[in-house]
Amino acid sequence: MEEKIWDRICGKLRNTLPSHIYHSLVEGTAFNENDAGDFELDFTDNFSKEHFEQKCLPALQDVLSQLKLSNRPLTLKVSSETNPREAQYEFNLPRRNPFDSKYTFETFVIGGSNQFAHAACQAVSKQPGLCYNPLFIFGGAGLGKTHLLRAIGYELFQADKGQKILFLTSESFTNELIQAIRVDRMKEFREKYRTGCDVLLLDDIHFLAGKERTQEEFFYTFNYLHEARKQIVITSDRYPKDIQGLENRLQTRFEWGLVADVQPPEIETRIAILKNKAEIDQIQLPDDVAEYIASHITTNIRELEGSLHRLQAYALLTSVPISLELAHQTLKDIAPKIKHELTADAVLKLVSLQFGVRTTDLKSDKRIRKLSLPRQICMYLLRKHLVMSFPEIGKFMGGKDHSTVMHAVTKIAELQRTDPEILNYTATIEGLIR
């Protein structure tokens, strides 16, 4: 009877909770009905119990109400007898190359927006642990960060030097940690990520924001690997210090090695990406169609490729060749995305008016206090609103160095959180931009 009730509850929870939450926190949890008819859930430790209360208890209470069982008392308790040690938890490393040959350095299209990050990843793949450790790659979604991460892994596996390479998302790392705690296998978990790992490729580190227990475990894992000169490569959608909810000690460590950004590709690179993808997938893509798609989709490579596949599918279904006319018809919903674009010159002019300085002075090499702040704010706004790469901003601002621009952008971003005057300056100019 207990099993039938729990099966019904689990069936509804499976459709309510995110899959990773269900599998890590609900599946395998011991359910009992005592002599008084009360429900009990047993956990192996307080951490698992507290995590369940935060993530699953509201949904469970809703399900009990739906099944007209809300009048039955529910108790959550910790019992060391629950979830025996025999519970399976896989820590074995893959014996074959787990990296897809579609995601290599050869299939990655290089442009000014990603050249620096690409070169850094190649250097790491040739000398893991000896240069750029850790390597931190950041940029928006769909710009190729995961591609680069997989390319490093593919290259290292192909080299066949017997290195133990781990590639996973930060979400997977978190779920494995929760599972290891639940089944009392922390020793094996730590062995996998420390002594059993030579190269750690971790995707989407921003997922750890706000997860104190996971951050603590990763902090010690990071220290162990770094001290042992094991290579660490991390990706994120934000610069380390811009990840709110991430401990300062981790943010600092992520900057120990090299921080490289990946920016939205310029139109030439977007066209090259489309042509490259078309060649791989054997799609006949006319130049004018590639230019049409690339001129409308400017910030996401996945959207570029998705539009190409959509166009190809329509062409196959209607038995007509791909043409500019067909692209207009099939991809007409992307046309409204084009707006009157803000220009770099307009941003520069707004900043110069706000501070009462000349635009030529902002672009100059004059190092005086009157110019340094508006110059840095201009760089910050160019980065934020035009999504320009650091080299592009440097070139526009009179040939400034890439590192100078990066420092300026980071500094203004930090000052906005602590200095009301700086926040007021940027907010005033952004009000005019919008």
Secondary structure, 3 states (H helix, E strand, C coil): CHHHHHHHHHHHHHHHCCHHHHHHHHCCCEEEECCCCCEEEEECCHHHHHHHHHHCHHHHHHHHHHCCCCCCCEEEEECCCCCCCCCCCCCCCCCCCCCCCCCCCCCCCCCCCCHHHHHHHHHHHHCCCCCCCCEEEECCCCCCHHHHHHHHHHHHHHHCCCCCEEEEEHHHHHHHHHHHHHCCCHHHHHHHHCCCCCEEEEECHHHHCCCHHHHHHHHHHHHHHHHCCCEEEEEECCCHHHCCCCCHHHHHHHCCCEEEECCCCCHHHHHHHHHHHHHHCCCCCCHHHHHHHHHHCCCCHHHHHHHHHHHHHHHHHHCCCCCHHHHHHHCHHHHHHCCCCCCHHHHHHHHHHHHCCCHHHHHCCCCCHHHHHHHHHHHHHHHHHHCCCHHHHHHHCCCCCHHHHHHHHHHHHHHHHHCHHHHHHHHHHHHHHC
